[in-house]
Amino acid sequence: MKTTKFLSKGSVVRIISTARKISPSEVEPAIKVLKSWGLEVQLGRNLYAEHNQFAGTDDQRLQDLQSALDDPTVEMIWCARGGYGTVRLLDRIDWTSFLRKPKLVVGYSDVTILLNHISEVLHVECLHATMPINIKNLLTAEDQQSITSLKQYIFGIESQHKSLQHPFTRKGDFTGRVIGGNLSMVYSFLGSNTQVDPKGKVLLIEDLDEYLYHIDRMMMNLRRNELFDGLAGVLVGGLTDMNDNTIPFGESAEEIVRRHFEDYDYPVYFGVQIGHCSPNLAIPIGGKVEVCNNTLIVPR
């Protein structure tokens, strides 16, 4: 697995959107944060373009992504937001320049497919972390861990997140490279060349605004595709704002997930503060993490 170099004062960060449209007012707080860290900020040429719900047409969003991947001066690509649309670009990307000089790609949610493709197919480490769309609200929040953990990772500082406590957790120590992220996205790329190999890995799952029966459907599909076989451990992040039908499903999202892992003997940690939750801690996709004494360690 290739790792990307740490950022330093003067490093160039390019902000683009591979998915839903975004406005200047939503991006400006993130620009200010990056500049306060001594980083140089560039914006994708089509960042503020609009085409229906997307940040421009597929061609425009691909142009911004390809330009950032190809530019040797760019050291980090920060995806502005999720929503939907990244998968529409994936099979049109030319990775030649990126593989000559890899750079850190950062995002979560819909960007999960891009992160896993880069880590599993190209063997380059990425970062599952907060995005520019979130920064305005995070700056006014009492808890600054989302921003702090992002800064620590990109500048090469190890982070430790203690007290992984949840009544559903099956405890145990483990080490492994992280796969996964947003459950809906992992479900969507099963059967494609982006599908991940679970052996010896740490599976991260999190999601937002899904129906409970569909959580069960996705977990069934991952299980039937043997994505739970041979894992080193599981991190269950935020399962936030779930929906139910008029006739209740009968289990919470956490209860559904716990049931699907009952037949496996590796550790499963619930309530991990990653994904669509607050805080949203930074964690590498493709990079190694360790859980020891109920503490999540993200080395650098």
HELIX and SHEET records of a PDB file:
HELIX    1   1 PRO A   24  SER A   36  1                                  13    
HELIX    2   2 ASP A   58  ASP A   70  1                                  13    
HELIX    3   3 VAL A   87  LEU A   90  1                                   4    
HELIX    4   4 THR A   96  ARG A  100  1                                   5    
HELIX    5   5 SER A  109  VAL A  111  5                                   3    
HELIX    6   6 THR A  112  GLU A  120  1                                   9    
HELIX    7   7 PRO A  132  THR A  140  1                                   9    
HELIX    8   8 GLN A  145  ILE A  154  1                                  10    
HELIX    9   9 LEU A  183  SER A  188  1                                   6    
HELIX   10  10 LEU A  212  ARG A  224  1                                  13    
HELIX   11  11 ALA A  253  HIS A  260  1                                   8    
SHEET    1   A 6 GLU A  40  LEU A  43  0                                        
SHEET    2   A 6 VAL A  12  ILE A  16  1                                        
SHEET    3   A 6 VAL A  74  CYS A  79  1                                        
SHEET    4   A 6 LEU A 104  GLY A 107  1                                        
SHEET    5   A 6 CYS A 126  HIS A 128  1                                        
SHEET    6   A 6 ILE A 283  ILE A 285 -1                                        
SHEET    1   B 7 SER A 159  HIS A 161  0                                        
SHEET    2   B 7 THR A 295  VAL A 298 -1                                        
SHEET    3   B 7 LYS A 288  CYS A 292 -1                                        
SHEET    4   B 7 PHE A 174  ASN A 182 -1                                        
SHEET    5   B 7 VAL A 202  LEU A 208  1                                        
SHEET    6   B 7 GLY A 233  THR A 240  1                                        
SHEET    7   B 7 VAL A 268  TYR A 269  1                                        
END                                                                             
